[in-house]
Amino acid sequence: MESVLVLNAGYEPLHRVSIQHAIRMLARNVAIVEEAVEDRMFGHFPFPRVLRLVHYVHLKWRHKVPSWSRMRLLERDKGRCAYCGAKAATVDHILPRCQGGETTWLNTVAACFKCNNKKGSRTAKQAGMTFVQEPFTPTWIDVGRLVK
């Protein structure tokens, strides 16, 4: 299914919407077409690839730290294991929960099955493992599904 990128009035990416939603936005005159698919129409509207809002929308929540979730963690780490760089499928607690570790941005990383099993219920240092990528607290740009 095709989606359309929606930009704020200041050209910052906001989110993606379905083509049907995009056409409704055009019909309500809340957005204009910034980029269209060449030689393709949707009724009397050009088939949009990118829309821009007519009025600026201030998003206060975008300045807050995103709440932790497994999906967002995997997006933050780009689906790669923090220990070896292979494709990640699990979440690993740097300080294991059995040792008092919490599920926070700075205490979790994406990991492959092999590295997660090797580390077990130990810290990376105890297991003799190092990080390919260090954990960090992401912004909405790091975990947002804007330009995919």
C-alpha positions as CSV (number, residue, x, y, z in Angstrom):
1,M,0.0,0.0,0.0
2,E,1.4,3.4,-1.0
3,S,1.8,6.1,1.6
4,V,2.4,9.8,1.4
5,L,4.9,11.8,3.5
6,V,3.4,14.7,5.2
7,L,5.6,17.8,6.0
8,N,4.8,20.6,8.4
9,A,4.5,24.1,7.0
10,G,8.2,24.6,7.8
11,Y,9.1,21.5,5.7
12,E,9.9,19.2,8.7
13,P,8.7,15.6,8.2
14,L,5.8,14.7,10.4
15,H,4.4,11.3,9.5
16,R,3.1,9.2,6.7
17,V,-0.6,8.8,5.7
18,S,-2.5,6.6,3.3
19,I,-3.3,7.9,-0.2
20,Q,-6.9,8.1,0.8
21,H,-6.1,10.3,3.8
22,A,-3.8,12.4,1.6
23,I,-6.6,13.1,-0.9
24,R,-9.0,14.1,2.0
25,M,-6.3,16.5,3.2
26,L,-6.1,18.0,-0.2
27,A,-9.9,18.2,-0.5
28,R,-10.1,20.0,2.8
29,N,-7.4,22.4,1.7
30,V,-5.2,21.7,4.8
31,A,-2.3,20.6,2.6
32,I,-0.7,21.2,-0.8
33,V,1.2,18.8,-3.0
34,E,4.9,19.3,-2.8
35,E,5.8,16.3,-5.0
36,A,3.6,14.3,-7.2
37,V,3.9,11.1,-9.2
38,E,4.4,12.1,-12.8
39,D,1.4,11.5,-15.2
40,R,-0.8,10.0,-12.5
41,M,-4.0,11.5,-11.2
42,F,-6.4,10.6,-8.4
43,G,-9.7,12.0,-9.6
44,H,-8.9,15.7,-10.3
45,F,-6.0,15.7,-7.9
46,P,-2.4,14.9,-8.8
47,F,-1.3,11.7,-7.2
48,P,0.8,12.9,-4.2
49,R,4.1,11.6,-3.1
50,V,4.8,14.4,-0.5
51,L,2.3,16.9,1.0
52,R,3.0,20.0,3.0
53,L,0.6,21.4,5.6
54,V,-0.8,24.9,4.9
55,H,-0.6,26.0,8.5
56,Y,2.3,25.2,10.9
57,V,1.5,22.6,13.6
58,H,3.5,22.9,16.8
59,L,4.2,19.4,18.2
60,K,5.3,19.8,21.9
61,W,5.4,16.0,22.3
62,R,8.2,15.8,19.7
63,H,10.6,17.5,22.2
64,K,10.0,14.9,24.9
65,V,11.9,11.6,25.1
66,P,10.0,8.8,23.5
67,S,8.7,6.2,25.9
68,W,10.6,2.9,25.8
69,S,9.2,0.0,23.7
70,R,10.8,-3.1,22.1
71,M,9.9,-1.8,18.6
72,R,11.4,1.6,19.3
73,L,14.5,0.0,20.8
74,L,15.0,-2.0,17.6
75,E,14.5,1.1,15.5
76,R,17.0,3.0,17.6
77,D,19.6,0.3,17.1
78,K,18.6,0.0,13.4
79,G,17.8,-3.7,13.9
80,R,21.5,-4.5,14.6
81,C,23.1,-6.4,17.5
82,A,24.9,-4.0,19.8
83,Y,27.6,-6.6,20.4
84,C,28.4,-8.0,17.0
85,G,26.4,-6.0,14.4
86,A,24.4,-9.0,13.2
87,K,20.6,-8.8,12.7
88,A,19.0,-8.3,16.1
89,A,16.0,-10.2,17.3
90,T,16.0,-9.8,21.1
91,V,16.3,-7.1,23.7
92,D,19.3,-7.4,26.2
93,H,19.5,-5.7,29.5
94,I,23.1,-4.4,30.0
95,L,22.7,-4.7,33.8
96,P,20.4,-7.8,33.9
97,R,17.1,-7.5,35.6
98,C,18.1,-10.3,38.0
99,Q,20.9,-7.9,39.2
100,G,18.5,-5.0,39.6
101,G,18.7,-3.6,36.1
102,E,15.7,-1.7,34.8
103,T,14.1,-1.5,31.3
104,T,15.3,1.9,30.3
105,W,16.9,3.4,27.1
106,L,20.4,3.4,28.6
107,N,20.2,-0.1,30.1
108,T,18.8,-2.0,27.0
109,V,20.2,-2.8,23.6
110,A,19.2,-4.9,20.6
111,A,21.0,-8.2,20.4
112,C,21.1,-11.3,18.3
113,F,20.2,-14.7,19.8
114,K,23.8,-15.8,19.8
115,C,25.2,-12.8,21.8
116,N,22.2,-12.6,24.1
117,N,22.7,-16.3,25.0
118,K,26.5,-15.8,25.4
119,K,26.0,-12.9,27.7
120,G,23.2,-14.6,29.7
121,S,22.5,-13.1,33.1
122,R,25.8,-11.3,33.4
123,T,27.0,-7.8,32.5
124,A,28.8,-7.4,29.2
125,K,32.1,-6.8,31.2
126,Q,31.5,-10.1,33.2
127,A,30.9,-11.9,29.9
128,G,34.0,-10.4,28.3
129,M,31.9,-8.6,25.6
130,T,32.2,-5.1,24.1
131,F,29.7,-2.9,22.4
132,V,29.8,-2.2,18.6
133,Q,27.3,0.6,19.4
134,E,26.7,2.2,22.7
135,P,23.1,2.7,24.0
136,F,21.7,6.2,24.0
137,T,18.5,8.0,24.8
138,P,16.8,8.6,21.4
139,T,14.9,11.5,20.0
140,W,11.7,11.1,18.0
141,I,13.8,11.4,14.8
142,D,15.8,8.3,15.9
143,V,12.8,6.1,16.5
144,G,10.1,7.8,14.2
145,R,8.9,6.1,11.1
146,L,9.1,9.2,8.9
147,V,11.0,8.5,5.8
148,K,10.9,4.8,5.4
